[in-house]
Amino acid sequence: MSAPFLYALLGVGLFCIGLHALIVHAHLLRKILAINIMGSGVFLVLVALARRGGDGPPDPVPHAMVIAGVVVAVLGHRPGPRPDAEGPRGHGAPRAAADAGSD
């Protein structure tokens, strides 16, 4: 068993574990974590199967795709703005009652 095959098999296993958790769990945070695990499995499979031939150099395109995918995955799970937060002044944000008379 070669190392790339082992890594690809491990990636498929991670994807299956994430898919199982996505189906079984009802809690939203667990579903988000399951999607992250599935994405990690896909990244691992892409890196493992990046070889063009037997002993040739690896193909850089799947590696670039994995790097871009990791960046998108990290940025996709950052917290967004609070629904009750006010925006910056002058951009449609409501003014407070105390500030209304100071102009």
Secondary structure, DSSP 8 states (H G I E B T S, - for coil): --HHHHHHHHHHHHHHHHHHHHHH---HHHHHHHHHHHHHHHHHHHHHT-BSSSSS-B-HHHHHHHHHHHHHHHHHTS----TT----TTTT----HHHHTT-
